[in-house]
Amino acid sequence: GISAALPDEPVAEVVARRGARVYGVIESVGSESLMLATPVGPVALITDANTIFRIPDVEDPGLDDLAVGDIVAAAGWWEQEESTFHAFAVARLADDRVFPLAGKLAEISRDTLIVETGRGLATAHVDDETEYRIRGVEDPSLDDLEVEMRVSVKGTLNADGSLQAQVVGAQAGPRQGRLLGEVLAVEGDTFTIRTARGRQVTVLADETTEFRVPGVENPSIADLEVGDKVAGEGVIEEDGTARATLVVVLPEQVARLSGDVAAIQGTTLMLETTGGEVDVLTDADTVFRVPGVEEPSLEDVEIGDKVGAAGTWEDETTFHAIGVGVGGRREGRWSVVRGRVISVGTDSLVIGSQHGPVTVLVDGETQFRVPGVDGPGLDDIETGALAGARGTWSEDGALQATGVAVLGGQ
């Protein structure tokens, strides 16, 4: 468990392995909570009597040992309330600690990048010291970045919670893809798989590829073996080359399970199935699929969701999941959609997303962002524009938007 791991391991390492995580700058300290400034905006960090604290050079640390301006990282889970995080572990970190940020570029300006992440729009600032790494581009710079590019940013936190980028990595021209098949060969930094339809695909791995191999700590391509069944994700370059971002070696016998989420406790889902209640264990290696969510995790699963899981049985009522998929658009679920605007009405617009057309409802509370327009509104959005919307699903399957942005890249 987390409490057993903490005495000998840094919280940051535990956070990377289990559950959700959040980092930010403390803006205020309450009796049982912290308010953090983070790259995606303010987050209320809730603690309780079971929360474990790690503060350098402090014996038996607690919430009272933290102060405004401290940089912290926490492990835990997101509550149903928007921007509220329940922490089971909190660590104070050095001011020069480097943090990661990944997502798709939504906006680019002279000194700021707006990145669309699974938790919303994140802000990263760049300057003359920022280093750029763009595959296939010699001596890259800010001018080589484009809206819609998938980027990974590493940097330190500013006082307002935004990220001060030290390194920005990007891919020019790829599209997302999924990998599934049997390993036929492994050679150097490439491996070949055979898909269910018999097609052979050669896949390139690099230093950014994440491997997950059961029973292996810090796995790499060297831990792949001929005959392994693998699943994963990657990007397809313009020349057709597949480059893996994630490779998961599957158990020899993968079991499947489906049911309704009855409760969520920490990193465990309790499912009501036709055979009774089952505890579904998840961890940092579990891959989640949630319609309308680009980078889903356990925090995007809600009570009442119908889910399917793949993994292995530990006993008659305990299932260890390597993958969890959520079906349908659940009322009240937070989501982000993006695509070309198909039509614009008086109080709504239709966006053609990768999952089909989505009706986006707007009201007086909806915030708009249109490049080059001061005080923009729905009237400033044109058919054919590339746009993104964030909000919650309504009962009829429409998205009630809290924000709509024209993303550029016309």
C-alpha positions as CSV (number, residue, x, y, z in Angstrom):
1,G,0.0,0.0,0.0
2,I,1.0,3.7,-0.2
3,S,1.7,4.0,3.5
4,A,4.1,1.0,3.4
5,A,5.9,2.5,0.4
6,L,6.4,6.0,1.7
7,P,9.1,5.5,4.4
8,D,11.7,4.3,1.9
9,E,10.5,6.0,-1.3
10,P,10.1,9.6,-2.4
11,V,6.5,10.6,-2.8
12,A,7.2,11.7,-6.4
13,E,8.1,8.1,-7.3
14,V,5.0,6.7,-5.6
15,V,2.8,9.2,-7.4
16,A,4.2,8.1,-10.8
17,R,3.2,4.5,-10.1
18,R,-0.3,4.8,-8.4
19,G,-3.4,6.8,-8.8
20,A,-3.8,10.3,-10.1
21,R,-1.3,13.1,-9.3
22,V,-1.2,16.9,-9.1
23,Y,1.4,19.5,-8.5
24,G,1.4,23.2,-7.9
25,V,2.3,26.2,-5.8
26,I,0.4,26.7,-2.5
27,E,-1.8,29.8,-2.5
28,S,-3.5,29.3,0.8
29,V,-3.5,26.8,3.7
30,G,-6.7,25.8,5.5
31,S,-7.4,23.5,8.4
32,E,-7.6,20.4,6.2
33,S,-6.9,21.7,2.7
34,L,-4.6,23.6,0.5
35,M,-5.4,25.8,-2.5
36,L,-2.9,25.2,-5.3
37,A,-2.0,27.3,-8.3
38,T,-1.4,24.8,-11.1
39,P,-0.8,25.0,-14.9
40,V,-4.5,24.2,-15.5
41,G,-5.8,26.6,-12.9
42,P,-6.7,26.6,-9.2
43,V,-7.1,23.2,-7.5
44,A,-8.4,22.6,-4.0
45,L,-6.2,19.9,-2.4
46,I,-8.1,18.0,0.4
47,T,-6.3,16.1,3.1
48,D,-7.5,14.0,6.0
49,A,-6.1,12.1,9.1
50,N,-4.7,9.4,6.8
51,T,-2.8,11.7,4.5
52,I,0.9,11.2,4.6
53,F,3.3,14.1,4.4
54,R,6.9,14.2,3.3
55,I,8.8,17.4,4.1
56,P,12.6,17.5,4.0
57,D,14.3,17.8,7.4
58,V,10.9,17.8,9.3
59,E,10.1,15.0,11.7
60,D,6.5,13.8,11.8
61,P,5.4,16.4,9.3
62,G,1.9,17.6,8.8
63,L,-0.3,20.2,7.0
64,D,0.9,22.9,9.5
65,D,4.4,22.5,8.2
66,L,3.5,23.8,4.7
67,A,3.4,27.4,3.8
68,V,2.1,29.7,1.1
69,G,4.6,29.7,-1.8
70,D,5.7,26.1,-1.2
71,I,5.8,23.8,-4.2
72,V,4.1,20.4,-3.6
73,A,3.2,17.2,-5.4
74,A,0.4,15.0,-4.3
75,A,-0.9,11.5,-5.0
76,G,-4.6,10.7,-4.7
77,W,-7.8,11.0,-6.8
78,W,-10.0,13.7,-8.2
79,E,-13.3,14.2,-6.4
80,Q,-16.6,14.6,-8.2
81,E,-16.4,18.4,-7.7
82,E,-14.5,20.1,-10.4
83,S,-10.9,21.0,-9.6
84,T,-11.0,19.2,-6.2
85,F,-8.3,16.6,-5.4
86,H,-8.2,14.3,-2.4
87,A,-4.6,13.5,-1.4
88,F,-3.4,10.4,0.3
89,A,0.3,11.6,0.1
90,V,1.8,15.1,-0.2
91,A,5.4,16.1,-0.6
92,R,7.1,19.5,-0.5
93,L,9.6,19.8,-3.4
94,A,12.5,22.1,-4.3
95,D,11.7,25.3,-6.1
96,D,13.8,24.2,-9.1
97,R,12.0,20.8,-9.4
98,V,11.2,20.1,-13.1
99,F,7.7,19.0,-13.9
100,P,6.2,17.4,-17.1
101,L,3.2,18.6,-19.1
102,A,1.8,16.9,-22.2
103,G,-1.1,17.5,-24.6
104,K,-2.1,19.2,-27.8
105,L,-1.2,22.8,-28.7
106,A,-4.4,24.9,-28.6
107,E,-2.8,28.4,-28.9
108,I,0.7,29.8,-29.5
109,S,1.8,33.4,-28.8
110,R,5.2,35.1,-28.5
111,D,5.9,33.9,-25.0
112,T,3.0,31.5,-24.1
113,L,1.8,28.1,-25.1
114,I,-1.8,26.9,-24.3
115,V,-1.8,23.1,-24.1
116,E,-5.0,21.1,-24.1
117,T,-4.6,18.3,-21.5
118,G,-7.0,15.8,-19.9
119,R,-7.7,18.2,-17.1
120,G,-8.3,21.3,-19.2
121,L,-6.2,24.0,-20.8
122,A,-2.7,24.4,-19.3
123,T,-0.4,27.4,-19.6
124,A,3.3,27.2,-20.3
125,H,5.6,30.2,-20.8
126,V,8.7,30.2,-23.1
127,D,11.6,32.5,-23.3
128,D,15.0,32.8,-25.0
129,E,16.4,29.9,-22.8
130,T,13.7,27.4,-23.9
131,E,15.1,24.5,-25.9
132,Y,13.0,23.1,-28.7
133,R,13.1,19.5,-30.0
134,I,11.0,18.8,-33.1
135,R,11.5,15.5,-34.9
136,G,12.6,16.1,-38.5
137,V,13.3,19.8,-38.0
138,E,16.9,21.1,-37.8
139,D,17.6,23.9,-35.3
140,P,13.9,24.2,-34.3
141,S,12.4,27.2,-32.6
142,L,9.0,28.6,-31.5
143,D,8.2,29.4,-35.1
144,D,8.2,25.7,-36.0
145,L,5.4,24.9,-33.6
146,E,1.8,24.6,-34.9
147,V,-1.6,24.4,-33.4
148,E,-2.7,20.8,-33.1
149,M,0.8,19.5,-32.6
150,R,1.2,17.0,-29.6
151,V,3.8,18.4,-27.3
152,S,5.6,17.4,-24.2
153,V,6.9,20.3,-22.0
154,K,9.3,20.1,-19.1
155,G,9.9,23.1,-16.8
156,T,9.7,24.7,-13.4
157,L,6.6,26.3,-11.8
158,N,6.1,30.1,-11.7
159,A,4.4,31.7,-8.7
160,D,1.1,31.7,-10.6
161,G,1.3,28.0,-11.2
162,S,2.1,28.2,-14.8
163,L,5.0,26.2,-16.2
164,Q,8.2,28.0,-17.2
165,A,9.3,25.7,-20.1
166,Q,12.9,24.6,-20.3
167,V,12.3,22.0,-23.0
168,V,9.5,21.7,-25.5
169,G,9.3,18.5,-27.6
170,A,6.9,18.1,-30.5
171,Q,6.1,15.9,-33.4
172,A,5.6,17.3,-36.9
173,G,2.8,15.8,-38.9
174,P,1.9,12.5,-37.1
175,R,-1.5,11.0,-36.4
176,Q,-2.5,8.9,-33.5
177,G,-2.8,5.1,-33.8
178,R,-3.2,2.0,-31.7
179,L,-1.0,-1.1,-31.6
180,L,-2.2,-4.6,-31.0
181,G,-0.6,-7.9,-32.0
182,E,2.1,-10.5,-31.4
183,V,5.8,-9.7,-31.4
184,L,7.6,-11.4,-34.3
185,A,11.0,-9.8,-34.0
186,V,13.0,-7.4,-31.9
187,E,16.0,-5.7,-33.3
188,G,17.7,-2.6,-31.8
189,D,15.2,0.1,-31.3
190,T,12.5,-1.5,-33.5
191,F,10.2,-4.4,-33.2
192,T,7.7,-6.1,-35.5
193,I,4.2,-7.2,-34.7
194,R,1.6,-9.3,-36.5
195,T,-1.9,-7.9,-36.1
196,A,-5.1,-10.0,-35.8
197,R,-5.6,-9.6,-39.6
198,G,-2.2,-10.9,-40.3
199,R,-0.5,-7.6,-41.3
200,Q,3.1,-7.1,-40.2
201,V,3.9,-3.7,-38.7
202,T,7.4,-2.5,-37.8
203,V,7.3,-0.2,-34.8
204,L,10.0,2.2,-33.8
205,A,10.7,2.9,-30.1
206,D,12.8,5.8,-28.7
207,E,13.7,7.4,-25.3
208,T,10.2,8.7,-25.0
209,T,8.4,5.3,-25.4
210,E,6.9,4.0,-22.2
211,F,7.0,0.2,-21.7
212,R,5.0,-1.8,-19.2
213,V,6.0,-5.4,-18.7
214,P,4.5,-7.5,-15.8
215,G,7.1,-8.1,-13.1
216,V,9.8,-5.9,-14.6
217,E,10.8,-2.6,-13.0
218,N,11.8,0.2,-15.5
219,P,11.2,-2.0,-18.5
220,S,12.5,-1.2,-22.0
221,I,12.4,-2.6,-25.5
222,A,15.1,-5.1,-24.3
223,D,12.4,-6.8,-22.2
224,L,10.2,-7.6,-25.2
225,E,10.3,-11.2,-26.4
226,V,9.2,-12.9,-29.6
227,G,5.7,-14.3,-29.0
228,D,4.7,-11.6,-26.5
229,K,1.2,-10.2,-27.0
230,V,1.3,-6.5,-26.9
231,A,-1.0,-3.5,-26.9
232,G,-0.2,0.1,-27.1
233,E,-0.4,3.5,-28.6
234,G,1.7,5.5,-31.0
235,V,1.9,7.9,-33.9
236,I,2.0,7.3,-37.6
237,E,4.5,9.6,-39.3
238,E,3.8,11.1,-42.7
239,D,6.0,8.3,-44.3
240,G,3.9,5.6,-42.7
241,T,6.4,4.7,-40.0
242,A,4.8,3.7,-36.6
243,R,6.5,5.2,-33.5
244,A,5.3,3.8,-30.2
245,T,4.5,6.1,-27.3
246,L,3.2,3.2,-25.1
247,V,3.8,-0.5,-25.2
248,V,2.1,-2.9,-22.8
249,V,2.9,-6.6,-22.7
250,L,-0.3,-8.5,-22.0
251,P,-0.7,-11.4,-19.6
252,E,-0.7,-14.8,-21.3
253,Q,-4.4,-15.2,-20.7
254,V,-6.4,-12.0,-20.7
255,A,-9.8,-12.2,-19.0
256,R,-12.6,-9.8,-19.6
257,L,-15.3,-8.4,-17.3
258,S,-18.1,-5.9,-17.7
259,G,-20.5,-4.2,-15.3
260,D,-21.8,-1.0,-13.7
261,V,-19.6,1.0,-11.4
262,A,-21.2,0.8,-7.9
263,A,-18.4,2.6,-6.0
264,I,-14.9,4.0,-6.3
265,Q,-12.5,3.7,-3.4
266,G,-9.0,5.0,-4.1
267,T,-7.7,3.1,-7.1
268,T,-10.3,0.3,-6.9
269,L,-13.6,0.2,-8.9
270,M,-16.4,-1.9,-7.4
271,L,-18.5,-3.3,-10.3
272,E,-21.9,-4.8,-10.1
273,T,-21.8,-7.7,-12.6
274,T,-24.2,-10.5,-13.6
275,G,-22.1,-12.7,-11.3
276,G,-22.1,-10.4,-8.3
277,E,-19.9,-7.6,-7.0
278,V,-16.3,-7.5,-8.1
279,D,-13.4,-5.3,-6.9
280,V,-11.5,-4.1,-10.0
281,L,-7.9,-3.1,-9.1
282,T,-6.3,-0.4,-11.2
283,D,-2.8,1.2,-11.0
284,A,-0.6,3.5,-13.0
285,D,-0.2,0.8,-15.7
286,T,-3.9,0.5,-16.3
287,V,-4.9,2.0,-19.7
288,F,-8.3,3.8,-19.7
289,R,-10.6,4.6,-22.6
290,V,-13.4,7.2,-22.0
291,P,-15.4,8.7,-24.9
292,G,-14.7,12.4,-25.4
293,V,-11.7,12.4,-23.1
294,E,-8.3,12.5,-24.9
295,E,-6.1,11.5,-22.0
296,P,-8.4,9.5,-19.7
297,S,-7.5,8.1,-16.3
298,L,-9.3,6.7,-13.3
299,E,-10.5,10.1,-12.3
300,D,-12.7,10.2,-15.4
301,V,-14.7,7.1,-14.3
302,E,-17.8,7.8,-12.4
303,I,-20.3,5.8,-10.3
304,G,-23.0,4.5,-12.6
305,D,-20.8,4.1,-15.6
306,K,-21.0,1.0,-17.6
307,V,-17.5,-0.3,-18.1
308,G,-15.6,-3.2,-19.6
309,A,-12.2,-4.3,-18.2
310,A,-9.4,-6.6,-19.5
311,G,-6.9,-8.2,-17.1
312,T,-6.5,-11.2,-14.8
313,W,-8.4,-12.6,-11.9
314,E,-6.6,-12.6,-8.5
315,D,-9.5,-14.5,-6.8
316,E,-13.2,-15.0,-7.2
317,T,-14.1,-11.4,-6.4
318,T,-10.9,-9.5,-7.3
319,F,-9.9,-8.5,-10.8
320,H,-6.6,-6.7,-11.7
321,A,-7.3,-4.5,-14.8
322,I,-4.7,-3.7,-17.5
323,G,-7.4,-1.8,-19.4
324,V,-10.7,-0.2,-18.6
325,G,-13.2,1.2,-21.1
326,V,-16.2,3.4,-20.4
327,G,-19.2,3.3,-22.7
328,G,-21.4,6.2,-23.7
329,R,-21.7,9.9,-22.7
330,R,-22.8,10.0,-19.1
331,E,-24.9,13.0,-18.0
332,G,-22.8,15.4,-15.9
333,R,-19.4,14.0,-17.1
334,W,-16.7,16.6,-17.8
335,S,-15.4,16.3,-21.3
336,V,-13.5,18.0,-24.1
337,V,-14.4,17.8,-27.8
338,R,-12.6,19.2,-30.8
339,G,-13.0,19.3,-34.6
340,R,-14.4,21.4,-37.4
341,V,-17.4,23.5,-36.9
342,I,-20.3,22.1,-38.9
343,S,-22.9,24.7,-38.1
344,V,-23.6,27.6,-35.8
345,G,-27.0,28.5,-34.3
346,T,-28.3,31.1,-31.9
347,D,-27.4,29.2,-28.7
348,S,-25.4,26.2,-30.0
349,L,-22.9,25.0,-32.5
350,V,-22.2,21.5,-34.0
351,I,-18.6,20.2,-33.9
352,G,-17.5,17.3,-36.1
353,S,-15.4,15.3,-33.6
354,Q,-13.5,12.1,-34.2
355,H,-16.5,10.2,-32.6
356,G,-19.1,12.0,-34.8
357,P,-21.1,15.3,-34.6
358,V,-21.5,16.8,-31.2
359,T,-24.0,19.5,-30.4
360,V,-22.4,22.1,-28.1
361,L,-24.8,24.3,-26.0
362,V,-23.7,27.7,-24.9
363,D,-25.2,30.3,-22.5
364,G,-24.3,33.5,-20.7
365,E,-21.7,31.7,-18.6
366,T,-19.8,30.2,-21.6
367,Q,-16.3,31.8,-22.1
368,F,-15.2,32.2,-25.7
369,R,-11.7,32.6,-27.1
370,V,-11.2,33.6,-30.7
371,P,-7.7,34.7,-31.9
372,G,-7.6,38.4,-32.7
373,V,-11.0,39.1,-31.4
374,D,-11.7,41.2,-28.2
375,G,-14.7,40.1,-26.2
376,P,-15.6,37.3,-28.6
377,G,-18.9,35.5,-28.7
378,L,-20.8,32.8,-30.6
379,D,-21.2,35.1,-33.5
380,D,-17.5,35.2,-34.0
381,I,-17.2,31.5,-34.7
382,E,-17.5,30.5,-38.4
383,T,-18.4,27.3,-40.1
384,G,-15.3,25.3,-41.0
385,A,-13.2,26.7,-38.1
386,L,-11.2,24.3,-36.1
387,A,-12.6,24.6,-32.5
388,G,-12.6,23.0,-29.1
389,A,-15.2,23.0,-26.4
390,R,-15.1,21.9,-22.8
391,G,-18.1,21.2,-20.5
392,T,-20.4,18.5,-19.2
393,W,-22.7,16.1,-21.0
394,S,-26.4,16.8,-20.8
395,E,-29.1,14.1,-20.6
396,D,-29.8,14.3,-24.3
397,G,-26.1,13.8,-25.3
398,A,-25.3,17.4,-26.0
399,L,-22.3,19.1,-24.4
400,Q,-23.1,22.1,-22.1
401,A,-20.0,24.2,-22.7
402,T,-18.2,26.3,-20.1
403,G,-15.7,27.3,-22.7
404,V,-15.3,27.4,-26.5
405,A,-12.1,28.2,-28.4
406,V,-11.2,28.6,-32.0
407,L,-7.9,26.8,-32.2
408,G,-6.5,28.0,-35.5
409,G,-4.9,25.7,-38.1
410,Q,-7.6,26.6,-40.6
